[in-house]
Amino acid sequence: MSAGSTGSPDGRVPAADQAPAPETLPRGVVVLLGTGAAVVTAAGVRSFAEIVGPVFLALVLTIAVSPLRRSLIRRGVKRWLAGLIALVVVNAFLLGVAAMLAYSVAELAGLLPTYQDKFAELVADTRAWLADRGVGQDQLQAALQKFDIGKFVDTLQGWLSGLLGVVSLLAFTVAVLFFMGIDATDFSARLKQAAQVRPDVIAALTGFTRGTTRYLIVSTVFGLIVAVFDVAVLYVLDIPLPWLWGLLALITNYIPNVGFFIGVIPPALLALLDQGWATLLWVIVAYSVINFIIQSVIQPKVVGDTVGLSTTLTFLSLVIWAWLLGPLGAVLAIPLSLLVKALLLDAAPSTHWLAGLISGGPVPEDAPPAAPAELPPDEVPAEQVG
């Protein structure tokens, strides 16, 4: 600024000496427009859940196997061969899990009808116990109608009859995995090229990939540990189909907050039907101890800031994605939320402060202060002009 120019007494340049600021929408209007766009997007995702879910599952599996591919390339394996090996590994894992689930559910469907008499006996005993304590027969009848193992078996058989649809969905996922595996061999070079034009966006996507990989590794390791302990307990208690319940414990370990409750209910009910109330209590106690020590004490300390989401947001992510995509959305809730966070918050420097607000974990004492807000155009300090 020249010596003869005038300014305000506090050293700020008048608005008339500056270029006109671009017009922007009021913040309230921006919030309303963003909320409306989110609602429309959510409706679209739910409408195409049968496509969005398998595609994102294929993406997560491709990310999960990427460390293997990179390790093979560093060891001198050609890129196309490393990509092929990674593709074979991830498809073998997916098909193996699907085959184990299909076989185990079929075994369970054949086992449950043998407990019809035992269930009727339990119902009679429960009715007599409640009647002795003054509960009326009408109330008993209304309550017991909701617990009919015959209806449960019919529902399970309906699921089995829809196995053809699950197989077709699995075939679609495998097909998407194949094409993603092919593209992944050269994707790192494409990211480096794109980073020259949009470094913030590519950095956000890279962070999503890194965070998802760490989350999957930690959840898988601890899920396997929990599953092994659960299977051992079920073997000791002589509960039928222990490997099915171990596989269920592994899968539900990816479901935040409520996965434990989903994993303990089926073996506990089967323990009740097979051996009685005492065994049911033993199953619940054993699962609770294992879950508390491994998933509530050890796992969070190892995970640390891998997810980068607060506890409340993690639970809300589970609810929202389960509503949008069904059970698959519950399993993939954390990676889906990490992707949304990367695209909407991490990709733009102006929203990095908001990403810090929703992150989990304590704030370090030596954390740098937040960047000061930018001054309005008519209050730019004089030393920053000219």
ChimeraX attribute file (.defattr): number of C-alpha atoms within 10 A of each C-alpha:
attribute: neighborCount
match mode: 1-to-1
recipient: residues
	/A:1	12
	/A:2	6
	/A:3	5
	/A:4	6
	/A:5	8
	/A:6	13
	/A:7	15
	/A:8	10
	/A:9	7
	/A:10	8
	/A:11	13
	/A:12	17
	/A:13	23
	/A:14	16
	/A:15	15
	/A:16	8
	/A:17	12
	/A:18	13
	/A:19	9
	/A:20	10
	/A:21	10
	/A:22	6
	/A:23	6
	/A:24	7
	/A:25	7
	/A:26	8
	/A:27	9
	/A:28	9
	/A:29	10
	/A:30	12
	/A:31	11
	/A:32	11
	/A:33	12
	/A:34	12
	/A:35	12
	/A:36	12
	/A:37	12
	/A:38	12
	/A:39	12
	/A:40	12
	/A:41	12
	/A:42	16
	/A:43	13
	/A:44	13
	/A:45	17
	/A:46	18
	/A:47	13
	/A:48	13
	/A:49	17
	/A:50	14
	/A:51	15
	/A:52	17
	/A:53	24
	/A:54	22
	/A:55	19
	/A:56	19
	/A:57	21
	/A:58	25
	/A:59	17
	/A:60	20
	/A:61	21
	/A:62	23
	/A:63	21
	/A:64	21
	/A:65	18
	/A:66	21
	/A:67	13
	/A:68	16
	/A:69	25
	/A:70	16
	/A:71	12
	/A:72	18
	/A:73	17
	/A:74	12
	/A:75	9
	/A:76	9
	/A:77	14
	/A:78	13
	/A:79	17
	/A:80	16
	/A:81	14
	/A:82	22
	/A:83	27
	/A:84	16
	/A:85	16
	/A:86	22
	/A:87	24
	/A:88	14
	/A:89	13
	/A:90	20
	/A:91	19
	/A:92	13
	/A:93	13
	/A:94	16
	/A:95	14
	/A:96	12
	/A:97	14
	/A:98	15
	/A:99	13
	/A:100	14
	/A:101	16
	/A:102	16
	/A:103	13
	/A:104	18
	/A:105	18
	/A:106	14
	/A:107	14
	/A:108	17
	/A:109	19
	/A:110	12
	/A:111	13
	/A:112	16
	/A:113	15
	/A:114	12
	/A:115	15
	/A:116	15
	/A:117	11
	/A:118	16
	/A:119	19
	/A:120	13
	/A:121	13
	/A:122	16
	/A:123	16
	/A:124	12
	/A:125	12
	/A:126	14
	/A:127	17
	/A:128	14
	/A:129	12
	/A:130	14
	/A:131	13
	/A:132	10
	/A:133	8
	/A:134	8
	/A:135	13
	/A:136	12
	/A:137	13
	/A:138	9
	/A:139	9
	/A:140	16
	/A:141	11
	/A:142	10
	/A:143	10
	/A:144	13
	/A:145	10
	/A:146	9
	/A:147	12
	/A:148	13
	/A:149	16
	/A:150	14
	/A:151	12
	/A:152	14
	/A:153	18
	/A:154	12
	/A:155	13
	/A:156	17
	/A:157	16
	/A:158	11
	/A:159	15
	/A:160	16
	/A:161	11
	/A:162	11
	/A:163	13
	/A:164	11
	/A:165	12
	/A:166	15
	/A:167	14
	/A:168	11
	/A:169	16
	/A:170	16
	/A:171	14
	/A:172	16
	/A:173	21
	/A:174	22
	/A:175	15
	/A:176	18
	/A:177	24
	/A:178	20
	/A:179	12
	/A:180	20
	/A:181	28
	/A:182	14
	/A:183	12
	/A:184	19
	/A:185	20
	/A:186	13
	/A:187	13
	/A:188	12
	/A:189	11
	/A:190	10
	/A:191	16
	/A:192	13
	/A:193	13
	/A:194	13
	/A:195	14
	/A:196	10
	/A:197	10
	/A:198	13
	/A:199	15
	/A:200	16
	/A:201	20
	/A:202	21
	/A:203	16
	/A:204	21
	/A:205	20
	/A:206	15
	/A:207	17
	/A:208	24
	/A:209	21
	/A:210	15
	/A:211	20
	/A:212	22
	/A:213	22
	/A:214	16
	/A:215	19
	/A:216	19
	/A:217	14
	/A:218	18
	/A:219	20
	/A:220	16
	/A:221	13
	/A:222	20
	/A:223	23
	/A:224	18
	/A:225	17
	/A:226	22
	/A:227	24
	/A:228	17
	/A:229	16
	/A:230	25
	/A:231	20
	/A:232	15
	/A:233	18
	/A:234	25
	/A:235	14
	/A:236	10
	/A:237	16
	/A:238	14
	/A:239	21
	/A:240	17
	/A:241	18
	/A:242	21
	/A:243	19
	/A:244	21
	/A:245	22
	/A:246	24
	/A:247	22
	/A:248	21
	/A:249	26
	/A:250	25
	/A:251	20
	/A:252	21
	/A:253	25
	/A:254	23
	/A:255	24
	/A:256	18
	/A:257	15
	/A:258	14
	/A:259	18
	/A:260	21
	/A:261	15
	/A:262	14
	/A:263	20
	/A:264	20
	/A:265	15
	/A:266	14
	/A:267	22
	/A:268	22
	/A:269	16
	/A:270	19
	/A:271	24
	/A:272	20
	/A:273	21
	/A:274	18
	/A:275	14
	/A:276	15
	/A:277	15
	/A:278	10
	/A:279	21
	/A:280	21
	/A:281	14
	/A:282	16
	/A:283	23
	/A:284	17
	/A:285	12
	/A:286	16
	/A:287	22
	/A:288	15
	/A:289	12
	/A:290	17
	/A:291	20
	/A:292	14
	/A:293	12
	/A:294	15
	/A:295	21
	/A:296	13
	/A:297	11
	/A:298	13
	/A:299	18
	/A:300	14
	/A:301	10
	/A:302	11
	/A:303	15
	/A:304	12
	/A:305	16
	/A:306	17
	/A:307	21
	/A:308	19
	/A:309	22
	/A:310	16
	/A:311	15
	/A:312	10
	/A:313	15
	/A:314	21
	/A:315	17
	/A:316	14
	/A:317	23
	/A:318	24
	/A:319	15
	/A:320	16
	/A:321	24
	/A:322	18
	/A:323	14
	/A:324	22
	/A:325	23
	/A:326	16
	/A:327	15
	/A:328	18
	/A:329	26
	/A:330	24
	/A:331	22
	/A:332	22
	/A:333	24
	/A:334	27
	/A:335	23
	/A:336	22
	/A:337	21
	/A:338	22
	/A:339	19
	/A:340	13
	/A:341	20
	/A:342	23
	/A:343	16
	/A:344	14
	/A:345	19
	/A:346	26
	/A:347	20
	/A:348	13
	/A:349	10
	/A:350	10
	/A:351	12
	/A:352	15
	/A:353	13
	/A:354	12
	/A:355	15
	/A:356	16
	/A:357	10
	/A:358	16
	/A:359	17
	/A:360	18
	/A:361	14
	/A:362	8
	/A:363	9
	/A:364	7
	/A:365	6
	/A:366	6
	/A:367	7
	/A:368	7
	/A:369	6
	/A:370	9
	/A:371	8
	/A:372	6
	/A:373	7
	/A:374	8
	/A:375	9
	/A:376	9
	/A:377	15
	/A:378	16
	/A:379	14
	/A:380	17
	/A:381	15
	/A:382	15
	/A:383	10
	/A:384	9
	/A:385	11
	/A:386	7
